Amino acid sequence: MSGTRPRVLLALATAVFVVAWLLAAALLPDRVPLHFGADGEVDQWAGRYSALATFALVGVGLGGLLGGIAAASDRIPLGWLNTPHKDWWTATPARTAELRRRTRVEGEVLAAATLVFLAAMVLVTLRAARSADPHLDALFIAVLIGYLVFVLGWSVAVHRRRAPEPGSAPEGRGQSGDRVAGP
């Protein structure tokens, strides 16, 4: 995935979250279900403005945290990056640059997916708040499972993309990655 597409994706996801928040601001009733129990029934209520503030803080907080980490991936110390085959990725400047690029792109995609999920949660809450019997239903379960499946699949894909390229062991290592005795 090119460097600009994830940024555009993140910008679009941010716009989706803002639109969901604006819809909630326009349509939420004065009393909003803010938390639901495991059975889907409301177990905490809040005022309209408190709910809007909570939605904004969670969206800005998580979006900012994940997007900020992605943006900072070019500058954070390599010791802070937890990645498979780190020795291989940091063996040359070109590989290190590619590791940082991939970390940024992957972080932007995760931040975008999380913002879309949060926008969906705002809309699910709006739907529940406007219903005669406020509760979570199958739509919430479908959105939650969809997000979790995406994150799991994305994590597996990221891990697999971090495998060293075949036939390109770093200096001082053999094809298997074992140390090679020097002269």
N, C-alpha and C positions, 0 to 999 in steps of 0.2 A: 504494500500500500504506500503510495507516494506521500511525501511530507505534508503537502497542502490538503489532501483529502480529509485526513483525520481532523485537521484544524477547522475545516468547513463543517464537518460532521459535528464537532463540538460546538461551533457557533449555532448551527441549526438546532441542536439539542437544547442549548441555552434559550434560544427563541421559543422552542416548544414549552419549556418550563415557564418562561415569562408569560406566554399566552394562557397556559393553564392557571397560573396565579391570578392573572387579570380576570379570567372567567370566574374564578372563585371569589375575587373581590367584588365582582358585579352581582353574583348570584347566591352567595352564601346567606343563609338566614342568620338571625341574631344569635341563635344557639346552635353550636356545631359539635358533632361527635368528633373528639380528638383522638380517642384511643378505643380499641376494640379488644375484647377478650378472645380467648382461643375458640369460643363458640360463635364468634362473629357479632356478638351483641356489644352495644356501647357500654363501656365501663368508666369513661371519663368524658365530660362535656367541657366546652370552653366557649367564651364569647367569640363573636365574629372576628374582631380585631386581634384577639389573642391567637386564634387559629391562623389568621393571615400572617402574623408575625412569626409563628412557629414554622409555617410552610416556607417563608422567606429565609429564615435563619438556617433551616435544614438544607434548602436548596443552595443558598450561597455558601454555606459552610462546607458541605460535601463537594459541591461543584468546584468551589475555590480550592479546597484541599487537594482533590484528585487532579484538577487541571494545573494547579500550582506545582505539584510534585512532577507532573509530566513536563511542564515548562522548565523546571529547574534541573531536569535530568542531565543536561549538558554541563552543569556546573557542580553538581554534588560530588563529594569524594567517592571514588570507585569502591572504597571499602563499605560504603552504605548500600551499594547495589547488591541485592541477593539474586543471583542468577545461576542457572546450571552452567557448568563448564567455564567458570569465571576465568580460570587460568588461560584457557584457549582464547577467550574473547579479549583478554587484556594483554596478550603476548605481543601484539603489534599496534602501532598507532591507528592504522586503518581499521582493524577489528574493533578497537576501543571506540572509535568514532561511530562505527556501525552499531555497536552495542548501545551507545547513548542514543542514537537516532531511533533504534527499535524501541528502546525503553520509553522515549518521548511519544512515539506514535501509538504504542500499546496503551500507555497511560491516557492519552487523549481519547482513544476509543472507549476505554473503561469509564472515563469521566462522562463521556457522551451517553453511554448506555445507562449510567446511574442517574443522570439528569432526566432522561426520558422515563425511567422507572419512577422517579420522584414526581414528575408531571402526572403520570398515570395515577399515582397515589393521591395527589391533590384532586384529580377528577373523580376518583372512586369515592373519596371523602365528600366531595361536593354532591355526588349522586346520592350517597347515603343521607346526607344532611337534608336534602330536599325531598326525601321519600317519607311517606306516612309512617313507615316502620323502619327507622334507621338501623341498619345492620350491614355487615359485609356479606357478600354473596359469592357465587362462583366466579364472577369477573375478577374480584380481588385475588382469588386463588390462581386463576389463569395468568394474571399479570405477574404475580409473585413467582410462580413456577417458571414462566417464560424468562424472567430476569435471571433467576438462579441457574437455569439451564444455559443461558447465554454466558454468564460469568464462568461457569464450570467449563463449558466448551472453549471459551476464549482462553482460559487459563491453561488448558491442555494444549491448545494450538500454540500459545506463546512458548510453553515449555518445549514442545517439539521443534519449534523454529530456532531454539537456542542450541540445538545439537551442532557440534563442529561440522564444517563442510568435509565430506569424505576426501581423504588424501591430502589434507592440509594441516598436518600436525604442527604446533608451534615449535620454534627453535628449541632444541634441547629435549625434545620428546619424540618418541616413535609414533607410528601410525596408531597404535593402541592407546597412546597418551602416556605410556610408561616412560620414565626417565631413560635417556640414552646416555651411556657412558661417553664422556668426551675424550679427546686424545690426551 
